[in-house]
């Protein structure tokens, strides 16, 4: 799945044209879905709250033909 970065700058871990292939240990398919079991797939974002630690979520991306592990900051929206 290709997703544009939500922030631009040298320190943001995702870059333009990165291909997200895993969230944590879960494989992400070409439309951003992760298989939960034989008959159920969910959007990869389902796993963010489950695996985020210290405000970051681990992703595996392909960038320029190389596989990289990156920790992406998690945005928190609080509604009262």
ABEGO torsion letter per residue (X at the ends): XBBBBABBEAABABBBGBBBABBEABBBBAAGBBBABAABBBBAAAAAAAABBGGBBBBBBBBGGBBBBBBBBBBBBBBX
